[in-house]
Each structure stands twice: as C-alpha cells, then as structure tokens.
Amino acid sequence: MAEPETNSQFQGARSGQVREALDWLEGLVVDGLKHGFFDYSIACEVANGGKRQLVIRAGKSHKFTIPENEVPR
C-alpha cells in the first residue's frame, strides 16, 4: 500500500476543486472533533476525460469534480 501524501505535497493545490475539497474535509474533521465523534466516508472514481469524482459523505454527501490537470502528481 502506498504511503499517504503529506500536506507539503499538496501546496500546489492553492485553488480549484482539490483545494476546495481539502478545505471542506478539514472543516468536517474540525467540526467532528468539536462535537466529540463522527463517521465520514470518502470515495473517488475516474469519470469521462480523466476527471475524478470525489464524494465526501458526512450526513449529507458533497461531490467534487476534479479535472485531471488539477490532480497533484
């Protein structure tokens, strides 16, 4: 299994859908920690044109469509 990416590897994601998804996820985790418990799930699949469909389920689902050129390498 590959090691997870470190925060420094995402510094290039200063804008766009990747940044929005990371900000959304950070907010969910902080809110969950304040509340005391949480259960979230994250799923991703490749769609047409190499776009990534990232879905974060946390009570409600939120979908991010990330163009291939925004995917950190």
Buried (B, 14 or more C-beta within 10 A) or exposed (E): EEEEEEEEEEEEBEEEBBBBBBEBBEEBEEEBEEEEEEEEEEEEEEEEEEBBBBBBEBEEEBEBEBEEEBBEE
